[in-house]
Amino acid sequence: MEYVYASLVLHAAGKKVDEAGLAGVLKAAGVQVDEARVKALVAALEGVNIDEAIKSAAVPTAAVPAAAPAKPEEKKEEKKAEEEKKEEEALAGLGALFG
């Protein structure tokens, strides 16, 4: 992933995404550079309009579903466990009354 991020950094800075630039960004970030991966990425991005790719990959925020609420079953299990604990405590207290 860091290779893709490095290419996006170069693009955002208005620099050409080439092997030397990509390797430079990765080295500056402290990443051990794999030259084969650099070459493959540069070759894959050849002729790609990065701005258009970003726009087509962007998802409108309205289309992103909200976080799923907690499952009702989990809540029921928690409530049952709490109720059982309360019952046990109540019974223990009654047992002390009758000796």
Phi, psi and omega in degrees: 000325183298334178292318178294317179299320179297321179293324178291325177297314178300315181297316180296330179278358180080016180265157176285136178276097178231175185300316182293316180294318180295315178297322179297316179295317181295317179296320180296332179274357179085019180267137175285119189278129173258107185301325180295320178292323178298312180298318181296318181293315179299318178295321180292329181273354180299121178082003180269131175276103186296321178300316179293322179296320179294316180297319182287337179273341182290137180251129177301143184295334180290335181277347181279122181290150177291161179302138182292135178291160179300145182293136180299328180299319180297319180295320180297318179297318179296318180295318179298317180297319179294318179295319178297320180295317179297320179297317179298318179295319180295316180295322178297321179293319178293323179298327179290330178294322185262005168076000000 
